[in-house]
C-alpha cells in the first residue's frame, strides 16, 4: 500500500471522482450557495436595514448558506468537519474578539464588527471545510471569488481609463475607484485571489481550471496595477516572484516578469511617478503619517496591552490624539497593530497562530499532498504571503470581504489536507 504522498495521479483522480459524487449527494444546495457567496463577497456594499438591524447582501447570503448547510447536514446525519490543527487558534481568536466586545467603548458597533468580521466568516469557513471535498469543488469555490472579483476589476478599470482620458488622473492622491470606497481596498481584495489563480494557472492539472485562472489573472492583475496602491504593488510583486520561483522554469518566468514590469513602467508613466513620491516630502507621501500613527498606536496600546481598545474602539480613542492628516480614516494601517489594538494580546497571538498553522498546512500539502489539491495549497500559501506583505502597511483583514476571503482560504487549505488525504487512503485501500 502506498502512502498518500506517493499515490499515482490516476489513482488520486479516481478517488477524487468518488468523493465528488458523495459530496454532491450530501450538500448540493450548500455547494451552489457557497459559490454564490464567494461571487457576492464584494456585495457587502449593498446595505439595508431590517427594522433597526443593519445588514448587507453578503451577510444575507452567508446566513442562508449556513442555514441550508445545517439542514442538509441534519438530513444526511453527517457532523460538520470541525476538528483540525486550525480549530483551537480559531476558537481562541473568536473568544478574544468576544472579549473585545465587552471592553469596547461602543458595544453596538463592536457587536456589528464581531458579527461581520469574525462570526459569519468563521461559520462560512466551517461550511467550506465540510462541503468542499475535491479539487474540482475547490476550483469551483475559487471560480466564484474570481467571478465577483472580475466584476469589481472591470468596473475599476473602466472608471480609471475614463478618468485618464479626461486628464483627471492625479498620482499625488488616490486613484478613482468603483464599487469600493478606495482603490487600496480593491488591491487588498484582489491580490490574494491572484495568488491562487496564478498557482492554478502554473500548476493546476485541470485544463478548465487553468483557463479560468488565466482569464482572471489577465483581468485582475491590470486592475491591481492601476489602483496605484503602493502596498498593492508590493504585495503583487511578492506574489508573482514567489509563484515564478515555485516553477521548474523559474528563471524564464522571472525574466518574463521583469519584462512585464519594464513594459508597465514604460506604458504607464504614472507608475514610476507614484513610486517616486515616497522619496519626496509633501502631497502624495504618506510615509510620515504612517510612522507617526504607528508610534502613537504603540504608545496608547502599551498602556492597555491585554485588552487593547476593544472592537471598533480605535477611531474614537485615537481621534482626539491624532495630529496628522485629518482626511485619513483612522485605523492602524498595520495588521499586527490593528489586531492588538482591537482584539487585545490574545487576539493578536491566536490570529498569528491561525495564520502560521494555515501556512504550515499549505506548505506541507504543496510539497507532498494529493496531486489535484497541490496547486490550491500553493495558492493559499502565496496568498498568505501577499496578506503578510500588504499587512505591513495596511490591514488586509478588518473588512467584510477581506475577512470572508481570509477564512475561506484557510478553510480551503484545511479541506484539501483532510479530504485529499482521505481520498488517497481510500484509493490505496481499494487498490491493495
C-alpha positions as CSV (number, residue, x, y, z in Angstrom):
1,X,0.0,0.0,0.0
2,X,1.4,3.4,-1.0
3,X,1.4,6.4,1.4
4,X,-0.8,9.3,0.4
5,X,2.2,11.4,-0.7
6,X,3.1,8.7,-3.3
7,X,-0.3,8.0,-4.8
8,X,-0.3,7.8,-8.6
9,X,-2.2,10.7,-10.1
10,X,-4.7,8.4,-11.8
11,X,-5.5,6.7,-8.6
12,X,-5.9,10.0,-6.8
13,X,-8.2,11.3,-9.6
14,X,-10.4,8.2,-9.3
15,X,-10.7,8.7,-5.6
16,X,-11.5,12.4,-6.1
17,X,-14.2,11.4,-8.5
18,X,-15.8,9.1,-6.0
19,X,-15.6,11.8,-3.3
20,X,-17.2,14.3,-5.7
21,X,-20.2,12.1,-6.2
22,X,-20.6,11.6,-2.4
23,X,-20.3,15.3,-1.7
24,X,-22.8,16.2,-4.4
25,X,-25.3,13.9,-2.9
26,X,-24.8,15.3,0.6
27,X,-24.6,19.0,0.0
28,X,-25.8,20.0,-3.5
29,X,-27.6,23.2,-2.4
30,X,-24.9,24.2,0.0
31,X,-22.2,23.9,-2.6
32,X,-24.2,26.1,-5.0
33,X,-24.7,28.7,-2.3
34,X,-21.0,28.7,-1.4
35,X,-20.1,29.6,-4.9
36,X,-22.7,32.3,-4.9
37,X,-21.4,33.6,-1.6
38,X,-17.9,33.8,-3.0
39,X,-19.1,35.7,-6.0
40,X,-21.0,38.1,-3.9
41,X,-18.2,38.9,-1.4
42,X,-17.8,42.5,-2.9
43,X,-21.6,42.9,-2.5
44,X,-21.2,43.9,1.2
45,X,-21.5,47.4,-0.2
46,X,-25.3,46.7,-0.8
47,X,-26.8,47.6,2.6
48,X,-30.2,47.9,4.1
49,X,-32.0,47.7,7.5
50,X,-34.4,45.2,8.8
51,X,-36.1,47.3,11.3
52,X,-33.2,48.7,13.3
53,X,-31.0,45.8,12.4
54,X,-28.4,46.8,9.7
55,X,-27.4,44.1,7.2
56,X,-25.8,43.5,3.8
57,X,-26.3,41.4,0.8
58,X,-23.2,39.4,1.7
59,X,-24.4,38.8,5.2
60,X,-27.8,37.6,4.0
61,X,-26.3,35.0,1.6
62,X,-23.9,33.8,4.3
63,X,-26.7,33.3,6.7
64,X,-28.7,31.4,4.0
65,X,-25.7,29.3,3.2
66,X,-25.1,28.3,6.8
67,X,-28.8,27.6,7.3
68,X,-29.0,25.3,4.3
69,X,-25.8,23.6,5.3
70,X,-27.3,22.8,8.7
71,X,-30.5,21.4,7.1
72,X,-28.5,19.2,4.6
73,X,-26.2,18.0,7.5
74,X,-29.2,17.0,9.6
75,X,-30.8,15.2,6.7
76,X,-27.6,13.3,5.9
77,X,-26.7,12.6,9.5
78,X,-23.1,13.9,8.9
79,X,-21.4,16.0,11.5
80,X,-19.5,19.2,10.4
81,X,-15.8,18.8,9.9
82,X,-14.6,20.9,12.8
83,X,-11.6,19.0,14.1
84,X,-8.3,20.3,12.7
85,X,-5.0,21.9,13.7
86,X,-6.7,25.2,13.0
87,X,-9.6,24.8,15.3
88,X,-8.0,25.8,18.6
89,X,-6.4,29.1,17.3
90,X,-9.7,29.9,15.5
91,X,-11.7,29.4,18.7
92,X,-9.3,31.4,20.7
93,X,-9.4,34.3,18.2
94,X,-13.2,34.3,18.3
95,X,-13.1,34.3,22.1
96,X,-10.6,37.2,22.2
97,X,-12.8,39.1,19.8
98,X,-15.9,38.4,22.0
99,X,-13.9,39.8,25.0
100,X,-13.0,42.8,22.9
101,X,-16.8,43.5,22.5
102,X,-17.1,43.6,26.3
103,X,-14.4,46.2,26.7
104,X,-15.3,48.2,23.6
105,X,-16.4,51.9,24.1
106,X,-19.5,51.3,22.0
107,X,-20.8,47.8,22.2
108,X,-23.4,48.1,19.5
109,X,-20.7,49.0,16.9
110,X,-18.4,46.3,18.4
111,X,-21.1,43.6,18.1
112,X,-21.6,44.6,14.4
113,X,-17.9,44.2,13.7
114,X,-17.8,40.9,15.6
115,X,-20.7,39.5,13.7
116,X,-19.5,40.6,10.2
117,X,-15.7,40.1,10.6
118,X,-15.5,37.1,12.9
119,X,-18.6,35.0,13.5
120,X,-20.0,34.9,10.0
121,X,-16.7,34.3,8.2
122,X,-15.7,31.6,10.7
123,X,-19.1,29.9,10.3
124,X,-18.6,30.1,6.5
125,X,-15.2,28.5,6.9
126,X,-16.7,25.6,8.8
127,X,-19.1,25.1,5.9
128,X,-16.3,25.2,3.3
129,X,-14.2,22.7,5.3
130,X,-17.2,20.3,5.4
131,X,-18.6,20.7,1.9
132,X,-15.6,21.3,-0.4
133,X,-14.1,17.8,-0.6
134,X,-12.5,17.6,-4.0
135,X,-10.1,19.7,-6.0
136,X,-12.8,20.4,-8.6
137,X,-15.1,21.7,-5.8
138,X,-12.2,23.8,-4.5
139,X,-11.8,25.3,-8.0
140,X,-15.5,25.9,-8.2
141,X,-15.4,27.9,-5.0
142,X,-12.4,29.9,-6.2
143,X,-14.2,30.5,-9.5
144,X,-17.0,32.1,-7.6
145,X,-14.5,34.5,-6.0
146,X,-12.8,35.2,-9.3
147,X,-16.2,36.0,-11.0
148,X,-17.1,38.6,-8.4
149,X,-13.6,40.0,-8.4
150,X,-13.8,40.3,-12.3
151,X,-16.9,42.5,-12.0
152,X,-15.0,44.6,-9.5
153,X,-11.9,44.7,-11.6
154,X,-13.7,45.6,-14.9
155,X,-15.7,48.4,-13.2
156,X,-12.5,49.8,-11.7
157,X,-10.5,49.6,-15.0
158,X,-13.3,51.4,-16.9
159,X,-13.5,54.2,-14.3
160,X,-9.7,54.8,-14.2
161,X,-9.4,54.7,-18.0
162,X,-12.3,57.2,-18.4
163,X,-10.8,59.5,-15.8
164,X,-7.4,59.3,-17.5
165,X,-8.9,60.2,-20.9
166,X,-10.4,63.3,-19.3
167,X,-6.9,64.1,-17.8
168,X,-8.3,63.8,-14.3
169,X,-5.8,61.2,-13.0
170,X,-3.7,62.6,-10.2
171,X,-0.9,60.4,-8.9
172,X,-0.5,62.6,-5.8
173,X,-3.8,61.3,-4.5
174,X,-5.7,58.0,-4.6
175,X,-6.9,56.8,-7.9
176,X,-10.7,56.7,-8.6
177,X,-12.5,53.5,-7.5
178,X,-15.8,51.9,-8.5
179,X,-17.9,49.9,-6.1
180,X,-15.4,50.2,-3.2
181,X,-14.7,53.4,-1.4
182,X,-10.9,53.4,-2.1
183,X,-8.6,51.9,-4.7
184,X,-6.5,50.3,-1.9
185,X,-9.5,48.3,-0.9
186,X,-9.6,46.9,-4.4
187,X,-5.9,45.8,-4.3
188,X,-6.3,44.3,-0.8
189,X,-9.1,42.1,-2.1
190,X,-7.6,41.1,-5.5
191,X,-4.0,40.2,-4.6
192,X,-4.8,37.0,-2.5
193,X,-7.1,35.8,-5.3
194,X,-4.4,36.5,-7.9
195,X,-2.1,34.3,-5.8
196,X,-4.5,31.3,-6.0
197,X,-5.2,31.9,-9.7
198,X,-1.5,32.2,-10.6
199,X,-0.8,28.9,-8.8
200,X,-3.6,27.1,-10.6
201,X,-2.5,28.6,-13.9
202,X,1.1,27.4,-13.4
203,X,0.5,24.1,-11.5
204,X,-3.1,23.0,-11.9
205,X,-4.0,19.7,-13.5
206,X,-7.5,20.7,-14.7
207,X,-7.4,22.4,-18.2
208,X,-10.6,24.2,-17.5
209,X,-9.3,25.4,-14.1
210,X,-6.1,26.7,-15.7
211,X,-8.1,28.6,-18.4
212,X,-10.4,30.2,-15.8
213,X,-7.4,31.1,-13.7
214,X,-5.6,32.7,-16.7
215,X,-8.6,34.7,-17.7
216,X,-8.9,36.0,-14.1
217,X,-5.2,36.9,-14.0
218,X,-5.5,38.8,-17.3
219,X,-8.3,40.9,-15.9
220,X,-7.4,41.3,-12.2
221,X,-3.6,42.0,-12.5
222,X,-4.0,45.1,-14.6
223,X,-6.8,46.2,-12.3
224,X,-4.5,45.9,-9.4
225,X,-1.7,47.9,-11.1
226,X,-4.0,50.8,-11.9
227,X,-5.3,51.1,-8.4
228,X,-1.9,52.9,-7.9
229,X,-1.8,51.3,-4.4
230,X,1.8,51.1,-3.5
231,X,1.0,48.5,-0.8
232,X,-0.9,46.6,-3.5
233,X,2.1,46.7,-5.8
234,X,4.4,45.4,-3.1
235,X,2.1,42.5,-2.4
236,X,1.5,41.7,-6.1
237,X,5.3,41.7,-6.7
238,X,5.9,39.3,-3.8
239,X,3.1,37.0,-5.0
240,X,4.4,37.0,-8.6
241,X,8.0,36.4,-7.6
242,X,7.0,33.6,-5.3
243,X,4.9,31.9,-7.9
244,X,7.6,32.2,-10.5
245,X,10.2,30.7,-8.1
246,X,7.9,27.7,-7.4
247,X,8.0,26.6,-11.1
248,X,10.7,24.5,-12.7
249,X,11.1,27.2,-15.4
250,X,11.6,29.8,-12.7
251,X,14.4,31.7,-14.4
252,X,12.4,32.1,-17.6
253,X,9.3,33.2,-15.6
254,X,11.4,35.7,-13.6
255,X,12.9,37.1,-16.7
256,X,9.4,37.4,-18.3
257,X,8.1,39.1,-15.1
258,X,11.0,41.6,-15.3
259,X,10.0,42.4,-18.9
260,X,6.4,42.9,-17.9
261,X,7.4,45.3,-15.2
262,X,9.5,47.2,-17.6
263,X,6.6,47.4,-20.1
264,X,4.3,48.6,-17.4
265,X,6.7,51.4,-16.3
266,X,7.1,52.5,-20.0
267,X,3.4,52.3,-20.9
268,X,2.1,53.9,-17.7
269,X,4.4,56.8,-16.7
270,X,2.2,57.5,-13.7
271,X,3.6,54.3,-12.1
272,X,7.2,55.5,-11.5
273,X,5.9,58.9,-10.6
274,X,3.7,57.4,-7.9
275,X,6.7,55.4,-6.5
276,X,9.0,58.5,-6.6
277,X,6.5,60.3,-4.3
278,X,7.9,58.2,-1.5
279,X,11.2,60.0,-1.8
280,X,9.7,63.4,-1.5
281,X,8.0,65.3,1.3
282,X,4.6,66.7,1.0
283,X,1.5,65.7,-1.0
284,X,1.4,62.1,-2.0
285,X,3.9,60.8,0.5
286,X,2.0,59.1,3.4
287,X,5.1,57.5,5.0
288,X,5.5,60.2,7.6
289,X,1.9,60.0,8.7
290,X,2.1,56.2,8.9
291,X,5.2,56.3,11.1
292,X,3.5,58.8,13.4
293,X,0.3,56.8,13.6
294,X,2.3,53.6,14.4
295,X,4.2,55.3,17.1
296,X,1.1,56.8,18.6
297,X,-0.7,53.4,18.4
298,X,2.1,51.7,20.2
299,X,2.2,54.3,22.9
300,X,-1.5,54.0,23.6
301,X,-1.8,50.2,23.3
302,X,1.2,49.8,25.6
303,X,-0.9,51.2,28.4
304,X,-3.6,48.6,27.8
305,X,-1.7,45.6,26.4
306,X,-4.1,42.8,27.4
307,X,-7.4,44.1,26.1
308,X,-6.4,46.9,23.7
309,X,-9.0,49.5,22.8
310,X,-11.8,47.0,22.0
311,X,-13.5,46.3,18.7
312,X,-14.4,49.5,16.9
313,X,-12.6,51.3,19.7
314,X,-9.5,52.6,17.7
315,X,-11.1,55.5,16.0
316,X,-12.9,57.1,19.0
317,X,-9.8,56.5,21.1
318,X,-7.3,58.0,18.7
319,X,-9.2,60.8,17.1
320,X,-8.6,63.3,20.0
321,X,-4.9,62.4,19.9
322,X,-4.2,62.4,16.2
323,X,-2.5,65.5,14.8
324,X,-1.7,64.2,11.3
325,X,-3.7,64.1,8.1
326,X,-7.3,64.7,9.1
327,X,-8.7,63.3,5.9
328,X,-7.5,59.8,6.9
329,X,-9.9,57.1,8.1
330,X,-8.2,56.3,11.4
331,X,-7.1,52.7,11.7
332,X,-3.5,51.5,12.5
333,X,-2.5,50.8,8.8
334,X,-0.7,47.6,10.0
335,X,-2.3,44.2,10.5
336,X,-0.4,43.3,13.7
337,X,-1.1,46.7,15.4
338,X,-4.8,46.5,14.4
339,X,-5.2,43.1,15.8
340,X,-3.5,44.1,19.1
341,X,-5.4,47.4,19.4
342,X,-8.8,45.9,18.6
343,X,-8.7,42.3,19.9
344,X,-6.0,42.5,22.6
345,X,-2.9,40.4,23.1
346,X,-4.9,37.1,22.9
347,X,-6.4,38.2,19.6
348,X,-3.0,39.0,18.2
349,X,-1.4,35.8,19.4
350,X,-4.3,33.5,18.3
351,X,-4.6,35.1,14.9
352,X,-0.8,34.7,14.4
353,X,-1.1,31.0,15.4
354,X,-4.0,30.5,13.0
355,X,-2.1,32.3,10.2
356,X,1.1,30.2,10.8
357,X,-0.8,27.0,11.1
358,X,-2.6,27.6,7.8
359,X,0.8,28.3,6.2
360,X,2.3,25.1,7.6
361,X,-0.7,23.0,6.3
362,X,-0.4,24.7,2.9
363,X,3.3,24.2,2.6
364,X,3.2,20.6,3.8
365,X,0.4,19.7,1.3
366,X,2.1,21.6,-1.5
367,X,5.2,19.6,-1.0
368,X,3.5,16.2,-0.6
369,X,-0.2,16.3,-0.8
370,X,-2.8,15.0,-3.1
371,X,-1.9,16.0,-6.7
372,X,-5.2,17.6,-7.5
373,X,-5.0,19.8,-4.5
374,X,-1.4,20.9,-4.6
375,X,-2.0,24.0,-6.8
376,X,-4.7,25.2,-4.4
377,X,-2.4,24.6,-1.4
378,X,0.4,26.6,-3.0
379,X,-2.1,29.3,-4.0
380,X,-3.2,29.7,-0.4
381,X,0.4,29.8,0.9
382,X,1.3,32.5,-1.6
383,X,-1.9,34.4,-0.8
384,X,-0.9,34.4,2.9
385,X,2.5,35.8,1.8
386,X,0.6,38.6,-0.1
387,X,-1.5,39.3,3.0
388,X,1.6,39.5,5.2
389,X,3.4,41.9,2.8
390,X,0.4,44.2,2.4
391,X,-0.4,43.9,6.1
392,X,2.9,45.6,6.9
393,X,1.5,49.0,5.8
394,X,-2.3,48.3,5.8
395,X,-4.9,46.0,7.2
396,X,-6.0,43.1,4.9
397,X,-8.5,41.6,7.4
398,X,-10.8,44.1,9.1
399,X,-13.4,44.4,6.3
400,X,-16.4,42.3,5.3
401,X,-15.0,41.0,2.0
402,X,-11.4,40.6,3.3
403,X,-12.4,38.6,6.4
404,X,-14.6,36.3,4.3
405,X,-11.7,35.9,1.8
406,X,-9.2,35.1,4.6
407,X,-11.4,32.5,6.4
408,X,-12.3,30.9,3.0
409,X,-8.7,30.5,2.0
410,X,-7.8,29.0,5.5
411,X,-10.8,26.6,5.2
412,X,-9.9,25.6,1.6
413,X,-6.3,24.6,2.5
414,X,-7.6,22.6,5.5
415,X,-10.3,20.9,3.3
416,X,-7.5,19.9,0.9
417,X,-5.5,18.4,3.7
418,X,-8.4,16.5,5.2
419,X,-10.3,15.3,2.1
420,X,-7.2,14.9,-0.1
421,X,-5.7,12.6,2.4
422,X,-8.9,10.6,2.9
423,X,-9.3,10.2,-0.9
424,X,-5.7,9.0,-1.2
425,X,-6.2,6.5,1.6
426,X,-9.5,5.3,0.2
427,X,-7.9,4.9,-3.3
428,X,-4.9,3.0,-1.9
429,X,-7.1,0.7,0.1
430,X,-9.2,-0.2,-2.9
431,X,-6.1,-0.9,-5.0
432,X,-4.4,-3.1,-2.3
